[in-house]
Amino acid sequence: MTSLPERTQKKLGLVIDLDTCVGCHACVVSCKGWNTENYGAPLSDQDPYGADPTGTFLNRVHSYEVLPKQGPAQLIHFPKSCLHCEDAPCVTVCPTGASYKRVEDGIVLVNETDCIGCGLCAWACPYGAREMDAAEKVMKKCTLCVDRIYNENLPQEDRVPACVRTCPAGARHFGDLGDAESDVSRLVAARGGMDLMPEQGTKPVNKYLPPRPKDGLDRDIDVLAPFLAPVAEDPKGFLGWLDRALGRIDGKRTGDA
C-alpha cells in the first residue's frame, strides 16, 4: 500500500465558481484534447459516433435543476474532477504504489507503468473521479495538467490547467490553496468556498464557490424598465418617415383586400 506525505510544500488545486459556470463543457473538451495528445496514455473512445458511445474523461460537467425555498428554480452546472485530497483514500489503497501524492505540490498522480488496473482506487474515491481507460487498461485521473504548469516553453499565461485556460466564463481558478495570501485562497475566503462532501474526511484541496440566490426577478425588471420603454411615442426623422411609409403600404394592402 502507498503512504501519504505528512505534509506538502504546496496545495495546488482548483476553485470552481458555481455561480459563473454556464455548463458550456469547454473545460471538458480542452481537458480531453490536452490529455489525449500529451500526458501519459491517450484518453480513448469506444465507438464515439455510434449509438452507444463510451470514452474516458478526466473532467465532467453535471447539470441539476434546484428548487430553492423561495424564488424560481435554478439550473446549476457542476464540474467535477479529481479533488487532489490531502487524505486521499485512492492513494492508500493502491497495492503497487502507482497512485501517489507529490510532496512538492500536493498533486495526486498515477504512474501508469505501475498501474495494474485493479480498480481499487476507483472504489475508494468517494467522488467518482477516477476512470479506467477501456483501451489502455490503466486508471486515469486529473493531473492538474502537470505537464503544462511547469512547462517553461509555454507563455506564462498558458502555465495553468487546460480547463482553466479555456473557460470562457472565468469560472475556474488555479493556484496554491496552502498559501493564505494567494488569489485562490482570498477568493475562497471572500465567497465562502466549500469542500465537496466534507463528511468523507478526505480534505479535498479543490473548493467550490456556491451559487448566489436568484430571487431578485422583480428588482431586475425594475432595473431594466427604463431600457424597455419606447424611445419616442411619435418617431421623428428617418424613423418617422419609415413608420409613415410602412403605414401607407399596410393601408393599401388592407384596401386591396
WOTAHU-V254048 format. One record per helix or strand of 2 or more residues. SS is the DSSP state (H for helix, E for strand). FROM is the first residue (numbers start at 0). LEN is the number of residues. If there is no record, write none. Layout:
# WOTAHU-V254048
ss=(SS,SS)
from=(FROM,FROM)
len=(LEN,LEN)
This chain:
# WOTAHU-V254048
ss=(E,H,E,E,E,E,H,E,E,H,E,E,H,H,H,E,H,H,E,H,H)
from=(11,25,44,53,59,73,88,98,107,119,130,138,145,155,161,171,182,197,206,216,236)
len=(6,12,2,2,7,7,4,3,3,5,2,2,4,3,5,5,9,3,3,12,20)
